[in-house]
Amino acid sequence: MKTILSKRPGERLPDSRGVAIAALFLCAAGAFAQTPDAGYTPMTVEQGTPQGSYALSNLFTVNYFSGRLNVAIPLVQIGGRGEAKMSINVGLSNDWMLQEAYGPSNLCPNGGSCTTYSPILQQIWPNSTTYSYGVQFGAGWVVAKGADSIIQGVMTNAYSVTRLYYYRPDGSSTELVDTTYYGQPTFTQCDPGYYCPAPPTNRGTNFISDDGSQIQFVSDTAISDWINYGTPTVRDPSGYLILRDGTKYRVNGGVVASMEDRNGNLVTISPTSIVDSLGRTTTFSPGTSTTGDYTQTLTYPGVNGQTRSISIRWGPMSEALSSGQSIQTYLQLFPNLAGTYPGAQPLPFNPSVIKSIQLADGSEYQFFYNSYAQLAVMILPTGGRYEFDWVGLPGLPGGAQPGSLTITRCVSAIRDYPNGSTLAHQQFISFQNTGSIDTVAVAVADYDYTAYSSGLLVRTVNHEYYTNWNSSSPLDHWPWLAGREILTQTFAPSGALLESKSTVWAQKGPLPWTDQGNPYLDASTPDLQQSYDPRIVSVTTTNDAGQISQVSYGYDTYNNTTDQYEYDWGSGAAGALLRHAQTTYNTAGAYIAAHLVSLPIEAKVYNGAGTLQADTQYGYDANAVASESNIVGHDNANFSGGGARGNVTSIVRCATPGSCGWLTTTSYYDVAGNTVQVTDANGHSTSYSYADNYSDGSNRNAYAELTSETNALGQTSRWQWDYSTGKPAQATDLNGVNTKYSYNDPLDRLTAMVRASGIAGFETETQYAYQPYSASSPFSVTAKQDQAAFGDGAIQSELLYDGFGRQTQTRQYESGGGYIATTTAYDGLGRVEQTTNPSRPGDGLNYATTYGYDALNRPTSVATADGAVTTTAYSGYYTTVTDPAGHARVTQTDAAGRLTAVWEDPGSSPHFNYETTYQYDALNDLTQVNQGTETRAFSFDGLGRLRSASNPESGTLSYAYDSVGNLLTKTDARNIKTNYTYDALNRVTQKTYSDGTPAVGYQYDASGAGYSWGHLTAEWNGNSTTQYASIDPLGRVTA
């Protein structure tokens, strides 16, 4: 379904000559319708995969309400230190709008003036560039849009309003309203000559998003309305745009010029370059032509400072048309505009479009279009292919509707080809009449064309939205409920309803203003009000048996979720309350001033009876920050010391709710927000350093990557990094043994890893090679690992992938040149459909196991090669699994997905109908198992640690722990205790027993045992001692 092509949801364009306005149309109907960060990220290195090499998934989304296809190809990630990061994408979303103009035209009667309509590609504002097509270089921009409406009479009454819009690089937008009037159109009286003695309304400098996202804009100067007699105003303000996490954008003349995170880390942005907080530069060459063939170039740093380039190739659409499409004139595209569209109507529509994107390794994304310049085919670098069909408004060729100034075109079908030529999945999108002018439903039907389904319908999902629209006044706001999904229904291929989810929305509260006599809008009608921090109140799920569960939510004034109530399945209404999660947020003045409005200070969990089960408290910025000498890319003027940064300095957990023994973990940070020390609840500290250690030997004062970690025993691990990419170049363990990483690849993928580098006789290497996709072979990754000697690469394996980056085959090569393979096939929805046993080519042993699923992606069958089938059937909260011998097992789950009962061999005599039931606490810990007359009981503390276990076989066991969760004592049913002792690294050093059993001891890191740090070097008991006297650089015990 398609809607609002002359504006986005949440965006409004004024109604006046020379610009487009919005009205809501349904594409298929043609009808008007009214954890806080607790430490550093450990270094991990993996071999490349297609997903790691190219962006293959999440490249596009379809808004089922609007029918809009949004395509964003991520090319380069910008990010250095902290949270100031961004992605450079290429957008491929072309929408149309009608531009209305009044003036002389050869189409007007008697050569006079009249209204004409010109179809143009969607724009932020007339005469600006399109905002969702092309290279999205930068962090967006802010536009102030003003509108007024003149009512003539004895006196002229003018109503005016100004709102701001933040446009992101992907084309999405957020509306912001002033905090003084909250977007209320205000009244000014003027004389018949349009002279208005009173100045227009001053909106002030502070604006806030009205969608609940808590985006704030603080203008450098006050922004006032401008009464321009019906002509809209557009201004490019300067100031600061601040996100709810404290990230701050400097906006100069409407364009984002820099990004700063809550710790002062900076990214600077210009039209042709972006410099991250480490001083690394990515540049953009926009090309030299706007017509014909030309190339734009994106240049970014690769490993060892090498220059990497991405080419975005443009050309006339005639060179990139999809099969069956042709270049047409504007009048052929929009024949119903005949007589209203001046000048260019006989001219061909042949714009410049992006034909391909060539990556640094020479691989490409390719794009083909329909006659309206809308994306019809996208081919991935790995050979995968997507196709898109589009439709216009029924009865209006091309979708153009002059009376409403909309051009309604929407996606109607999507097809997937994993190997580029064989259809696997097709999705049809169509409008469904709900019988109400206030709602619209969109049916999304998925068909599977893989070998085991052969074009069968696998599911249909209906999405119902609220659509009410009140008028087309230039002062109008977008109704807050419009476009919000209120009902989602999933149907089986048979048409049976499997699941229904109903969503209830609400505003933050009563809108601060009403219509106050404004004849253009009725803000006193709740459903027609503008957005005022809308939020989800509840989501109610009804299963196929009519059983109902619900999750409901509460919020604070900043739209943070403060309460979540989960209710079990019930009949006719949701069942008993299962648990209640409650979160309180930091509202201290300094944090609100810094716009850090979503920092939790306490999180509690209650069970259904209201008893507290868990309690965790968070403290912020309580410790002095460590300085970093001459740090680059940092706002030292404002972030040289402490203050409201939002860094978690303490996590305090309640071990026993009701009589809390509070356990505290403390963290310390440097000026850039790097964690420099963590002290656990036992008082043991680990420290971290970010002093530069780059592979080129140059010190840049970046303090960006973790370069050393020293544990509580004073043992240190170290890391070295490639400056240009932030990839690890070398890791040095506690024993000084190095592992080196190489990236001899145009996409900077890992190509070699050498363990025990430089230690003769112990060096081992693993090499990785990447075979790009071609028409004759799929993308693959080969790994060769040493076996007997350095560099022999004798252990070889290979992973093969389809065009969507999914692993389809694993090969383990044999010394004779053959290989043993397993294969995986997928159905049209991407679910594993078949796997094979390991086999050699042609040996006939590749026996297959086939899997089936229902419309909710639940498994329904597993069939092995010998014909044996295990089936799974669902009915409400019951699941029946029947094995190949016909034996059944029925399970029951609660609304939280926890197993609550099992019936083995269910049914009346002669079936045994063995029943086992399960109970849980609010933290999902299993607390009781009942089987016949036997009961097993378990109790847990507020940290989820097992405190006691009672079993018929062993009696009752009890457990006690230290402050970090190490088991201290275990007491069995005979009251015999086992006691445990630990070192500062939480390694057990001794076990003693209360019944006189000899103690057991453990030693670590003994000197004289080779590379012993981090390893067990001795253990003993009352009768013997075992020593590990020699450990080699690879961690193997040799003596």
N, C-alpha and C positions, 0 to 999 in steps of 0.2 A: 504494500500500500504506500502511496506517496502523498505527502502533505507539505504545505508551507515551503514552496520553492523560492518565494521571494523573501523568506526570512527563516531563521532557525528557531526551533523551540527555545523560548527564553529571550528571543531577539525581536525587536520591532522596528520597522522602517516607517517613517512618517508618510501620511497620505497627502500628497500634494503634487502639483504638476512637475514633471521632470524626474520623478522617482517612482519606485515601485512600492506597493503596499502589500499586505498579506491578507489572504482569506483562506479558510481551511477547506480543502476538498479531499474526498476519499478517492484514491486512484481507481479502484475497481467499481465504485458505485456512482461517481459523478454527482454526488449529492452534497449540498451545503449542510454543515453540521455545526449547530450551535455548541611491642614489648620493649618496653624500654631496652636500649642497648646495654648489655651486661659485659661487654668485652670486645676483643678484636675478632676479626674473621680469620679462621685458620687458613693457611695456604694449601690449596689443593691444585693438582695438575692432572688433567685428563687428556687423552688423545682426542683429536678432532672428530666431530661427527658432522653430518650435513647441517644439523641445527646450529652447531658451533661454527660452521663455515659460512653458511648463508642463512638469511632470514627466510624461513619456509612456512611457518605457521603464524596465525594471528595477524596475517597481512591485511585482512579486510573484515569489515563488519557490515551487516545489513540492519538498519533500523526498521523493524517490521511496521512500526507505526507510520513512519514517513516514507518507507520504501527506498530510502537513500542508501546508496553504496558508498562506504567510506574506505578508501584504500590508502594505506600508508606503508611504504617500503623503508624500513630502517636501514640506513647506510653507515653511519658513524656514531659512536657513543662518545659524548664529551663528558669527562668527569675525571677529577683528580682527587683532591683531598676533601673529606667531609661529604656533605649531601648536596653540594652545588653541582648538579649533573643535568644533562639533557641529551636528547637524541636528535640527530639530523635525519629527516625523513624525506622521501619523495611522495607527494600526494597525487592521487589519480582520480579525484572525484570532480566530475563536471556536471553541474546542474544549470538549469535555465531559469530565467525570470523575464518578465515583460517590463520594459521601461516606457512609461507613459509620458507624452510630451504634448504641449498645446502650442500651436503656432501655425504660420502659413505653410501650406503644403499643396502639391498638385492633386492630392486626394480630397481636398476640401471643396465643398460646393462653391462655385463661382470664384475659385482661386483664393478664397479667404482663409481664415484660421479655423482649425478644428483640433480635436484630440486624435493623436495617432499612437500606435504601439509598436515598439521595436523589441524583438527577442534578442536577448544577450545572455552570455554565460554568467552564472551567478557571481556576484561581486559583494564585497563588504559595503561598498558605496559606489555610486556611479563614477566612472572615470578612474577607479582604482583597479589594481590587478586582481585576478581571481585569487581566492584565499585558501583553496583546498586542492589546487592543481599546481604541480611543479615542485621545485626544491624548497622545502620548508626550512630555510636557514635562519636560525635565530630562536628567540624564546617568545615571540608573539608581539602583540601591540594592543594599545588601549585607545578606544575611540569614544568621544562624547557626542551623543546624538540628541538634538533638540527638536521639538515639534510644537506647533501651536495651532489652534483652531479658532477661526474668527466667526462670530455670530453677529450679523448685522441687524440693526433695528434703529430706534431713535438714537441710542448710543451703541457703540461697538464693544462687545464683550470678548475679551481674549483669554483663552485658557492655554497655559504653556507648561511644558515639562522638559527636563533634561535628564537623560540616563547615560551611564557609561557601559561599555562592552569590552570585555577582555577577550581577544581572539588568540587562541593557541595556534601553534604552527600546524596542527592537524585539521584546522578548520572549525573545531568546536568553539563555542563561546559561552561566556557567563555574563549575565546582566547584573549591574551594580546600581543601587539607588542611593540617594543622599540620606544621611542619617538624621537630617533636620525634618524633612517632610516625608521621608520614606517613599519617594517616587510619586507623591500626590500631585496631579495637575493643579496649578493654582490660577486664580482669577485676577485679571487686571481690566479695569474699565477704560476704554479709549473713546475719543470722539468720532463722529462719522468719517472724519478724514484720516482715521487710523492713528491719530496722535494719542499716545499713551503717557500721560503726565507722570504716573507712578513708574518707578523703575521695575524691570522684570525681577522675578523672584531670585534671590541669592540662595543657591543650594549649599553654599559653604565649601569646605575642602575635604570633608570625610564622606566616603561612599562605601557601601557594604553590599556584598552579593545577596540576592534575595532567594537563592535556591538552597540555602543551608550549608554551602561549602565554606562559609566564613572567609571569603577573600575580601580584603580591604584595600581601598585605594585612598591615599592621602595626597591631595593635589598641592602643588607649590603655591597656587593662588586660588582664590575663591572662584567657583564656577557658577555663573548665573544663566537663567533662561534668556532667550533672545526672541522677542516677538517680531516675526518677519513676515506677517500677513500670509501665513499658510505655507511659506517656503521653508523647507527644513534647514537646520543648521548642523554643521559637522565641525568638530574641533578636535585637535590632537593635543591632549593635556600632557603636562609634565608633572611628575611626582613619584610616589613609591607605591607599588602594588605588593601586598603582603599576603602570603598564604597562611593557612591555619597552623602550620608547623613552624612559623617564624621565617620561612624563606622569603627574601625581599628582592624585588625586581626594581631597578632604577629605570624609569620611563622618561625619555626625552622626546618631546614632540610626538607622543603617541607610540614611540618605538622602544621596546625593551633594550637597554644599553648595557645592563650588567645584572648578574644574579649573585646573591649573597646568602649563604645559609646562616643558621642560628648561632654558629660559632665564628662567623666573620670570614669564611672562605669564599673567595671571589672568582667569578667567571666574567670576563669582559667580552662584549659583543659589538661588532660593527657590521655593516651590510656585506662585507666580504671576508671577515675573519672572526674567529672565536678563539680566545686565549683562556685556557683553563687555569686553575689555581696553582699548577706546577709550572706554568709558563709555556706549555705546549700549544702550538698554534695549528688550527685547521682553517683552510682558506677555501673560498668559493669564487670561481670565475664565472660570471653570469652569461658569458657568450657575447657575440657582437651583432647578432641579428635577431629580429623578432618574427621573421617570416622565412620560409624555405628551410634548408638543412643547416643546422648549426649544433655545436656541442658545448655543454656546460661542464665544468670540471670541479670536482671536490677533491682537495688534496689534504692528506692527513699523515702524521708521522707513523712509520712502521718500526719494527725491531731494529735496534742499533742505529736509529736515526734515518733509516732509509725512507724515501718519499713514496707514499702510496697514493694512487689516483683512482678516482671513480668518474666515469664519463656518462653524462646524461645526454642522450642523443635525441634531438628534436628534428622534425621534418613536417612537411605538409601532410594532412590527414590522408590524402589520396595515396600516400606510400604506406599507410598502416591501417587499411580498412580490413575488417573481418570479412570472411567469405560471405557472399550474398549481399554485401553492402555496397553503396555507391555514393559518389558526391552528388548532392542535390542542392537546389536553390532554397533560399529561406521560404519561399512561397510553397515549394513542394514539401518542405518539412512541416510547415504550419499553414495549410491551405485555408483554414478558417479565418486567417488574418487578412485575406484579400479585401482590399478597400480600406484597411486601417493601418497598413504597414507601409511607410513611404520609402522612397529612394532605392534601397538596396534589395528589394524583394526579388528581382530577377537574378541577382548575383549568386554564384555558387558559394555554399558554405564549406570552406576548406581551410580550417585553422591550422596553426602549427601545434603539433602534439608531441608528447614524448613517445618515441618509437622503441627505445631500449635503454637499459642501464647496464653498462659494462663495468664489472668489478675489477679489482686489482689483479686477479688471476686470469682475466680474459673471459670468464664466464658471464652470462647475460641473463637479465630479465627482459622479456619481450612483451610488447603490448599492441593490441589491435582493437579497433573501435567500430562502433556503428555509425550511421550517417549523422547522428546527433552529437558526435564526439564523446560519447559515453563508452566506458570500457566494456568491451565485449569478450576479449580473450586475454588472459595473462599466462605466460609461460615462464616457469621457474628455471633457475640455473641447473637444477637437477633433473629437468625434463618433465616435471609435473605441469599439468595444465588445468586452468579454471576457465569456464565459459559463463557468460552472464547474458540473460535475455531481459529486455526492457519493454514496457508497454506505456501508452499514454492514456489520457482520460477517455473513457468510452464516449463515442459520439463527437469527440473533438480531435481530429487528426493531429498528431504530434503532441497532443495534450494541452494546447494553448487555450486559455480562457480569458479573452480581453476584458470582460466585465469585472473580473476579480484580480486581473493583473498577475495571474499565476500560470505557470507552465508545469503541468503535473506529469512527470514521467517517473516510473518506479521499476525496481527489479522484480521480475516475475518468475525467474527460474535461474538456478545455479547448477552447473554440471562439473563433476570432478573426474579427471583423468590421471590416475597416479603414474602411469607410464607414458603419458602424453598422447595416447591414441585410443586406449580402451576405456570406455565409460564405466565408472564404478558407482557413482552416486548422482542422483538428480533430486533437487529440491524445488518444489513448486510453491509459490507464495500467492495467495489469493484472498480477496475481501470476502467476509461473511457478514450477512445482515443480522444485526442483533435485535431489530425491531424497535430500537430507541434512537432518537436523534442525538442523545448525549454520549453514546458509546459506539465503538466500532470494533469488530473482531477480524483478525487476520489468521488464516489457516496456513500452516506450514507443513507440507506433506513431503516425506522423505521416501525415496525409492532406491532400492539396492540392486545394482546391476552386476555384482560379482558372480563368480561361477556357481555359487550355491544358492543364489536368490533369484537370478535371472529376471530382473526388472520388477520384483514384487514390492508392493507398498509395505514399509516396515513400521511407520508410525505417522500420526498426524498430531500436531500440537496447535491448539487454538490460543491466540493471544488476544485478550480483550482490553481495550484502552478507553479511557475517558477522552472525549473530543470536543466538549462544548466550547463555543466561541461566541462572544457577545456582540461584536460589531466590528466595523472597519474604520473607526475613528483614528486619526493620527495620534490621539492621546491614549489609545487603548493599551492595556497591558495584556500579555498572554495569560489566559486563565491558569491558575496554579495547578489544577488537576489535569489539564490537557496533555495528552501524550503519556500519562502515567499508567502502567499496566496494573489492572485491577483483578484480572482473572486469567489463569493459565490452566488449560486442560490438555491432558495427554491421552490419546486414544490408541488402542491396538488396531492392527490392520482390519480386524473384523468390525470396527466401529465401536467396540466396547470402551467405555470410559475407565481408564486405569487410575488416574489421579487428577485431582483438581486442587489448585492453590489459589486462594482468594486473599488479596492484599488490601488492607484498609490504610488510607493515607489521612493525614491531618496537617493543618498549619501549626506553626509554633503557638499561635494564639490569635485573638482578634486582630485584624489588620489595624494599624494605628490611625487610619483615616477611612472615611466613607465618601460617597459621591458628593455630598455637600452642595447639591444643586447643580452639579455638572451634568448637562444633558447628554453627554456622550458616554458616560459609564455609570455603572451601578455597583460600586465597590461594596455596598452593603449586602449584596447577595453573596453568600459564602463561596459558592462554587465558581463564581466569576471574578473573585478577587485576584489581584496579582499575587505572585509568590511571596510567602512570608515564612521562610525556612521550613518548607514541607518535609515531613518525615513519615516513615512507615510506622503505623501503630501496631499492626498485627499481621501475621501471615497464618491463615487457617488452611490445613491440608485435609482433604477428604479422600480416602482410598476407595478401591473398587467395591468394597463391602459396605461403604457408607460410614465407616468409622472416622472420627474426626479428632485431629490433634491441632495444637495451636502454639505459636510462639508470639508473645507480645512484648512491646518495648516501651521504655520511658526515656526521656531526654532532658538535658539541661538547656540553658538559654543559648549555648553555642552549638546546639545540635549534636552533642556527644551522647552516645548511648549510655545511660546511667543504670538502667534496669532491663534485664531480660528474663522473662518468665517462660518456662517450658512446661507444657501440659501434655499429659499422656493421651493415648487414644480413648475416645469415649463414644457413646451411642447418642446421637441427636445433638450433642455438644461435646466440646473438648473434655477430656477426663481430668484426673487429679493432677495437681501441680507436682512436677518432678523435681524442679529446682529453680532457684532464683539467683541470678548473678547480678551483683550490684557494684558499680564503679563510681567513685567520687573523683573529681578533677580539681586541679590546682587553679584557684581563682585569686591568688595573691596579686596585688596591684601591679607589681613589676612584671609579672608574666603576662598579664592581660595587656599591659602597655607594649610589650614586645610581641604581641599577637601569638603567643604560645598558649592556645586556648584548649588544647587536647591532651594535656599531660595528666595521666592518672596519678592520684596520690594514695588511693586505697582501693583494693579489689576484694570483695567478699563473695562467698558462695554459701547459700542457705539450702537446706533440704526442703522437701515439700511441706513439712510441718513448721518451717520457719526457724529451725535450729541452725546456728552458724556452724559451717563445716570447714571453711578455709578463710584465711585473712592474710593479705599481703599489703604492705605499705611501701610507698616509694618516696624518697627524698631527692631534692634537686639542688645542685650547685652549692653544696654546703662546704666543700673543700676548696682551698686555694688552687688556682690553675698554675701549671708549670710553664715557664717561658721557653720559647724556642728562638735562639739567636738569629736575627735577620731573616725571619721566615718570609717567604715570597707569597704573592697571591693572597694576601690576608689583610683585612681591615684592622690594622693595628691601632688606628685612632679610636675605634669604638670597642675593640675586643682585645685589649691588652691585659685585662684582668678578669675578675669574676663578673657577677651580675646575673641577670636572668638569661640563661643559655638553654635550659631544658636538658642538661646532662644529668643522668641518674647517678647520684653519689651514694645512695643507700637503698638496699632492698631488704626490708625487714619482714620476716615470715613468722606466722604464728604456728607453733608446733602443735599446741593443744588448745583449740578454740574453747573459750569459756574460762580457761586458766592459762593464758598464753605464756609460754616461754619464748620470748621474741628472739629470733636468730637473725643476725645482721651481716650482710655482705656489703663492703664499702668499696667504692671506686673513685679513682682520681684521674684527672684529665689535664692535657696541656692546652695552650691557648687556641689551638686549632680543633679541639674536641676529640683528639686521639686519647684513648684510654692508656694511661701510663702506669697504673698500678691497680690491682684488685686484691683486697684482703678478705679472706673468707670468714665464716662465722667461728672458726677455730683460731683465728688470728694469724693464719699463714698467708703470706703475701707473694704474689707474682708480679714482676715489673716488666714493662715493655718500653722499648726505645724505637724512635722513628727517625733517628739521625741518618742522613743520607748514606746509602751504600749502593751505588749504581755500578753496573758492569763496565761503563766507560771510564770509571774512576773520577768523574767530575762531581763536585759537591755543589749543589744548587740551592741549599737551604730550603728544600721542599717539605721535609718532614711529613711525607705522605704515606709511605709504606712501612709496615712493621719490619724492622731490621734486626732486632734481638729480643729474646724473651728469657728472663732469668727466673727460675722457679724458687720455691721457698728454701731449697738447699743450696742456692747460689750457683746452680748449674745453668749454662746458657746455650740456647740454640740461636742460630743466626740465619739471615736471609739477605740475598743480593738480588737486585731488580734491574730490569731493563727500563731506562727512564722513559723512552718514547711511548711505550705501550702499557707499562705497569705490570708486565708479566714477570714471573720469577725467573731469574737467570741461574741462581745457585742457592741451595739450602745446605746448611751445615748443622749437623745434629749435635747432641750434648758431648759426643766424643771427638768432635772435630772432623768427622767424616763428611765429605762433600757429595752432594748430588747436583749435577749440572743439567741444565735444560737448554735446548737449541730450537730455533724457530726459523729454519731455512725454507721459508714458504711465503709466497706473495700475499697470503691472507694471514700471515703471522701465526699459523697453527704450529703446535708442538711437532717437531720432526725427530728429536732424539732426546733421550734421557740416560745419563751415565751415572750409575751408583758407584760409590767408593772411588770417585774420580781421583786419579793421580796415585792411587795405591796399587802398586804392581801386584799382579796375581789375584786381585779382588775386584778389579773394575768389571762391571757388567753393563751392557748397553741394550736399550730397546729403541728401535728406529720405527718411525711411522711414515707411511707414504700415502698420498691422497690421489686417487684416480678420479679425475673429473668425469662427469656424465658425458656420454656421446650417444649417437644413435644406435651404436652396436653394443654398448656396455653401460651398466648403471654406475652411479657414484659408489665408490668403495674406499675403505680404509684398511691398509695392510700394516700389521705389526710384526717386526722381527726381533726376537729376544735371544740374547746369547745363551748358549748352553754349556759348552766345554771350554771355550776360549773367548777372550775379548774380541768382539767384532765378527764372530762367526754367524750370528743371526739364524741359528739353526732351528729355533722354535718359531714357526711362522703361523699366523692366523690372519683371517680376513673377514671383514664385515661388509655386507652388501646392503644397499638401501634403495628404496623406490623413489619416485620423483617427488614425494612429499616428505622425504627425510625419515621414513620409518624403516627400521631394520627388517630385512626380508630373508637374509641368509647369513649363517655363521659357518665359516670354514676353518678347520684345523688341518694344516698341511702335514703330510707324512714325508719321511726322508726320501722316499722314492719318487716324489713329485705329485702323488695323488693327494686327495684330501677327503676328510669326513665332514659332512655338512648337515646342519639342521635348517629347516625353513619355516618361515612364518608368513601367513597370508591374512589379509584384513578384509572386513566387509565394508560396505559403502559408507558406514558411519565411523570407520576407523577402529572398530573393535576387532580383537584377534579372532579370526574365523577358523583358522586351521594351523596346526603345527605338525611337523614330521619328526620321526625318530632319527637319530644320527645314522647316516648311511654314506656309502661311497657312490659316485655316479654310476648308474646302471646296475647296481647290485640288487635292486628290487626290495631293499629293506627299509625304504623310506615310508614306513607305515604312518598313516595320518590320524590325528585326533581332530575332530571337528566340533566347534562350539556354536551354540545358539543363544540368542538373547531376545528379550521382549522390548517393548517400546520405551521402557524406563531404564534400559541398559542392564537389566538384571539377567543373570545367566539362566537359561531354560533347559539346555541340554548339553551333554558331553558324549560324543560318539567316537568310539575307538575303531581301529581298522578291522577288527574281527566281528563287527556288527553289534557289539555291546553298547547299550545306551543308558546313561544316567539322566533322568529328567528332573526338573525342578518346576513346581507350580506354585502360584501365589494366590492367596485369597485373603484380603484384608491384612491383618498382622500375622497371619499364618503362612508358613512355607512348608511345602511337602517335597521331600527329596526321595525319589524311588530309584534304587540301584538296578543293574541289569538283571538281577535275579528276581525282581519284583518286590523286594523288601523296602518298606517305606519308613521314613522318619519325618515327623512333623515338628516344626519349631515355631515358637512365638517370640516376637520382639516388641519392645515398647517403642514409643515415639522418638526416643533418643537413639534407637538402633541397637539397643542392648538385648542380648538373648535372655529371655525370662522363663522359658519352659521348653522342654523337649519330650516328645512321646515316641519311644521306639516301638516299632511294630504296632502302630495305632489301630484302634478298632475294637469291637466287642469280640468275645470268644468265637473262634479259637485264638484270636490275636492276644498277645500279652499286654499290650498297651502300657509299657513301662514309662513312668512319668518322672521327670526331674525338673525342679523349679529353681530359679536363681533370683537373688535379690542384690541390690547395689546401693551404695551411698550416693550422694550428690556429686562426688568426684569420679564416678564410674568405677569405683573399687568394688569388687565382688565381696559381698558380706555374708552371704548365706547360700548353701546348696542343700536342697531337700530331695531325698530319694527314698521313697517308701517311708519307713520308720526311722531312717538314718538322716542325721543333720550334720552338716559341716558349717562352722561359723568362723568368720574372719573379722577382725577389727583393724582400722587404720587411723592414723593421726591426721592432722590437718595438712600434712605435707605428702600424704599418700603413701606413707611407710607402714608396712605390716607390723602391727603391734601384738597381735595374738592370732593363733590358728587352732581351732578345735576340730579334730577328726576322730571318727570312731576307732581307727586303727592305732593312732599315736597319742590320743588324749589331747591335752591343751599345751601348746608351746607359746611362749611369750618372748618378745624381742624388745631391745632397747638400743638407742642410737646416739651418736654424738651429734654435734651441731651442724655438721655438713652431710649427714646421712650415712656415715659409716656404721655398720652393725657393731655394737659394743658387747652386748650379752645376748645369748640365746638360752632360755631355760626350758627344759623339756618337762614332760608330765611327772617325772620322778623328782623334780626340783633340782636336777643336775644342771649346772650352768657352764656354758662355754663362753670365755671372755676373749675379746679381740683387742689388740693394740696396733696402732698405726703410726707411720712416720709422717713427716710434714707434707708428703705428696700423696697421702691417703693410701699408701700401700701397707698391707697387713704385715706386721713384724713379729707378732707372737700370738699364739692361741694357748690358753690355759683352761683346765677343766677342774671343777669343784670336787670331783669324785676321786682325785688322785691320779687320773690318767696323765702320763708324761706330757709336758708342754711341747709345743712345736714352735720353732723359731725360723725366721726368714731374714736373710741379709741381702742388701742390694749395693751396687756401685762399688764393690771392693776394689781397692787399688791392687795393681799387680795381676789383674785378670784380663788384661788387654783392653778392649773397647767396652768397658763394663758399665759405664754410667747409663742408667735407665734399664738395667737388666738385673734379674735375680742371680746372685752369685753364690749363695749357700742356703741350705735349709737343714734343720736338725730336729731330732726328737730325743727321747730319753735313751734310745738304743743305738742311734747311728747319726752320722753327719754326711751330707752330700755337698761337695763343693764344685762350682763351675769355674775352673781355674783359668780358662782362656775363652774369650769371646772375640770372634773376628769382626772386621769392619762392617760386615753385612748383618751382624747381630746373631750369628750362628754360634752355638756352643761347640768348641773344638776340643776341649779337655776338661 
